[in-house]
Structure formats: C-alpha cells, structure tokens
Amino acid sequence: MVKKNRIATFILILAAFAVLIGFTTPQIVKNIKLGLDLQGGFEVLYQVKPAKKGQKIDNDVLKSAVQALDRRVNVLGVSEPNITIEGKDRIRVQLAGVKDQNNARKLLSTKAQLTFRDVNDKVLLDGSDLKGGGSKVTYNQQNQPIVQLTLKDGDKFGEVTKKVMNMGPGQNQLVIWLDYEKGDSYKAEAGKKDPKFISAPSVNSVLDQKQVVIEGRFTQEEAQNLADILNAGALPVKLKEVYSTSVGAKFGEQALHDTIYAGFIGVAIIFLFMLLYYRIPGLVAVITLSIYIYLILLIFDWMNGVLTLPGIAALILGVGMAVDANIITYERIKEELRSGKSVMSAFKAGNRRSFTTIFDANITTILAAGVLFAYGTSSVKGFALVLIISVLASFITAVYGSRVFLGLLVKSRWLDKKPGYFGVKESEISEL
C-alpha cells in the first residue's frame, strides 16, 4: 500500500527548497566578491629587504609591512584587498578592480620617508616628527594645490628654521625630500629641471608653528597622492618587485562569462546523464546537487570570500565528487536489486555498503587539498579552500541528503516492484 504522506512530505520539502533557492540566490550571487582574474585588477609579489643596516626580516617585521601596505591600499579605495605573507621574505598583494595600476604600484612601493634637510643633506626633521593623519591638500593664494602637514612639536620646528636661517643667504634653504637615497645630494639636484627633492624654500624668519606647507608645483592628483602616502605612513622595509601581472576588466568579465557558461554546460550534462541512467535516483541526485551548489554559494557569502577562476574550478570539481558519491550508492542499490532483493532491502543494503567507500574517497581528497592549502601560494590556496568546502558540502548533500529524499520515496512503497525506476531491467534480476 502506497503511503501518500511520505510522497507529500517529499514534495513539500522539495517545494520549500525551490522557494528558498529561488528567492535568495540572486542576492547571494550579488554579494559574492570576485577575484582580480574575474573582474580585472593588479597583482604584485614583493621581496622584503631591510630598510636600514642591521634590520632583521622576521615575522613581526613582515606583519608590520602588511599593515602599512593595507593602509596604503585603503587610499586606493580597493574593496577586499588580499595581502599575504609568503615564505620568509615575500609579500603578495592582490587588488581586484584597480584601474590605475601604475598609480597603485607607485603608492605601494614608495618608502614614503619624508625628511627635512639642510643644503648639506643633514637631516633636521623626518616622518617621526609628523602627526599621524595630519596631512591634507589645500591651496595657496594662486589657487595652486599644496600639501599641509601637522607637526607634533612646533617649538622643534622653530629651532630648525632658526638654524637654517642662520646659515646665511644662499644656504638658508630647508630642503624637503621624499625617499632620500644614499648618494643623493641637494647640490647635485639643484641645477636640474626636475630635481629629486620636492622643494627647497628659503627660510628668512623663525617659524615656531605646527602647521607646515609644502609647495612643489603639484597637480591636484600629485598633491593628493603625497598627502595620502604621508597619512598612510612610511614602510618599515624596502620592497623589491619580483613579479607582477594585471588583468583588464574586459578580459576578466569575459573569463567569468566563459567559465560560468562552461560550468553550466558541464553540470547540465551531468544532470541529464543521471536522469537518463538512474531514473528516480537520478532525479534525487539532481535535487541534491542543486542544493549542494546553493549551499556552496551560501557558505561563500557567509565567509565573505573572494571567488576566483580556480575557486570556480574547485566548485565544479566538487559537483563531480558529489556525483561520484551518488553513483557509488546507486550502483550498490542496483547490484542488490539484480540479486533479487526488494527495493526496500536494496536501498538499505546499498547505502550501508557504499558509505565506507565514499567516506574514504572524500577523506583522501580533503587531505590532498589540505596539503595544497598549507604549502600553496595565493591562487592554489583559494582552489584548495573551495575544494575542501565543496567536498564537505557534497558529502552532506550526496550522502545524507540523497538518503533522506530517496528514503521518503522508497518508504512510501510507491517504488515497490518497480526496479525499472532504478535503471534495472527485469531480465537482469536473478531469481532466488
């Protein structure tokens, strides 16, 4: 006798998932952030070197450098930057959605060490004398952009300007440098059309004040960049660019379109195969696989993760793992049916005999993905993380989800004496 209440429960659960997926998926997809390979952007790998003699590059120094880079990235207005330490002396920066990559490179790599020197290149003030976040763009009487700084100690600036003023005409210049390097010289640069120093104003009076203005024939963008860099702070290390790459927004958009299209075709073929070959169990597999894909997107949204091309590849690979789990279970059930067992007995025996095989396969995949995550670099780590999540989600949906849905149909007795609904022909069943 067919138990219609179980079939009704199956339909109600299916309808509930359909409504949930239909109403929430668009917002979830909208919330998921795309990596630079899908929306375009900039990636650079730096080797970290000591900024001064005797400095040791350890984990604390690398973390400080990452924090300084993060402050600079905020100046660019980049959403969800990915800045990671790799090995003992390298930092990888991934900035999705960056349009002006030259400006990004310049902002990231400059040491931003501001110094005030005399004409003999002796340091009088440096960045440590500036008040944090006290730099801003303003305008002079000619309406030209200038950079205004705020000092911690106005009296100290008074002493400096007094010292420079007393050096006499032709020598009373306060030379302002950004990233002064060994070998640089005011006297060598002064006669050049485009000197390395920012400006060299003459000091004719003592200025005991906290507000200092830098004028240097800036454009609006140059003045803003200088103010932003100074507010972000100096880097505690030197950065040498080892590798960089950029992905145009158009290329990233095309890559996203092609990848999703290929994934859709692949998943559609899998769905069609399962329906044709396994019939009712195949329908259950299609349902659980759809739930699996939704669950992955939901988890990614909760994690605030960034989806990349390797991540999509891992997601689709997870579909394959989920299908594999379904196929193992359904083949076991078909074997039991061919041996002459009833649908109910075949269902129970097939699930029991397939569990160990599925569990072992998933564990080995997770172990391999764990090694990739532990020792891989950025894109490899992303692939490994999504693969681990995919395998766990596929195990839940393919094993337990399939058992629940198929169990409701089997226990309703609707499938009794209907081995054809499992893809088993009457001629294949041996008589006991």
KAZIBEL-V506313 format. One record per backbone hydrogen bond with DSSP energy under -0.5 kcal/mol. CO is the residue of the C=O (numbers start at 1). NH is the residue of the N-H. If there is no record, write none. Layout:
CO_NH, CO_NH
//
This chain:
2_4, 3_6, 3_7, 4_8, 5_9, 6_10, 7_11, 8_12, 9_13, 10_14, 11_15, 12_16, 13_17, 14_18, 15_19, 16_20, 17_21, 18_22, 19_23, 20_24, 21_25, 24_28, 25_29, 26_30, 27_31, 28_32, 33_307, 35_38, 35_39, 36_40, 40_97, 41_247, 42_95, 43_245, 44_46, 44_93, 45_242, 45_243, 46_48, 46_91, 47_240, 49_238, 52_55, 56_58, 58_62, 59_63, 60_64, 61_65, 62_66, 63_67, 64_68, 65_69, 66_70, 67_71, 68_72, 69_73, 70_74, 71_75, 72_75, 72_76, 73_76, 73_77, 73_78, 74_77, 81_83, 82_84, 82_94, 84_92, 86_89, 86_90, 89_48, 90_86, 91_46, 92_84, 93_44, 94_82, 94_96, 95_42, 95_98, 99_101, 100_104, 101_105, 102_106, 103_107, 104_108, 105_109, 106_110, 111_235, 112_114, 113_179, 113_180, 114_127, 115_117, 115_177, 116_124, 116_125, 117_175, 118_121, 122_118, 125_116, 126_129, 127_130, 129_152, 131_134, 136_148, 138_146, 140_143, 144_140, 145_218, 146_138, 146_148, 147_214, 148_136, 149_151, 149_212, 150_131, 153_157, 154_158, 155_159, 156_160, 157_161, 158_162, 159_163, 160_164, 161_165, 162_166, 164_167, 165_168, 168_171, 168_172, 171_119, 171_173, 172_203, 173_175, 174_201, 175_117, 175_177, 176_198, 176_199, 177_115, 181_184, 185_189, 186_190, 189_192, 192_195, 199_176, 201_174, 202_204, 206_208, 207_209, 210_151, 210_212, 212_149, 213_215, 214_147, 219_223, 220_224, 221_225, 222_226, 223_227, 224_228, 225_229, 226_230, 227_231, 228_232, 229_233, 236_51, 238_49, 239_241, 240_47, 243_45, 245_43, 247_41, 248_252, 249_253, 250_254, 251_255, 252_256, 253_257, 254_258, 255_259, 256_260, 257_261, 258_262, 259_263, 260_264, 261_265, 262_266, 263_267, 264_268, 265_269, 266_270, 267_271, 268_272, 269_273, 270_274, 271_275, 272_276, 273_277, 274_278, 275_279, 278_281, 279_283, 280_284, 281_285, 282_286, 283_287, 284_288, 285_289, 286_290, 287_291, 288_292, 289_293, 290_294, 291_295, 292_296, 293_297, 294_298, 295_299, 296_300, 297_301, 298_302, 299_303, 300_304, 300_305, 301_304, 305_33, 305_307, 307_35, 308_312, 309_313, 310_314, 311_315, 312_316, 313_317, 314_318, 315_319, 316_320, 317_321, 318_322, 319_323, 320_324, 321_325, 322_326, 323_327, 324_328, 325_329, 326_330, 327_331, 328_332, 329_333, 330_334, 331_335, 332_336, 333_337, 334_338, 335_339, 336_341, 337_340, 338_430, 342_346, 343_347, 344_348, 345_349, 346_350, 347_351, 348_352, 349_353, 350_354, 351_355, 352_356, 354_358, 355_359, 356_360, 357_361, 358_362, 359_363, 360_364, 361_365, 362_366, 363_367, 364_368, 365_369, 366_370, 367_371, 368_372, 369_373, 370_374, 371_375, 372_376, 377_381, 378_382, 379_383, 380_384, 381_385, 382_386, 383_387, 384_388, 385_389, 386_390, 387_391, 388_392, 389_393, 390_394, 391_395, 392_396, 393_397, 394_398, 395_399, 395_400, 396_400, 396_401, 397_402, 399_403, 400_404, 401_405, 402_406, 403_407, 404_408, 405_409, 406_410, 407_411, 408_412, 409_414, 409_415, 410_413, 412_3, 413_416, 415_418, 418_421, 419_422, 419_424, 420_423, 421_280, 421_281, 423_425, 425_428, 426_429, 428_430
//
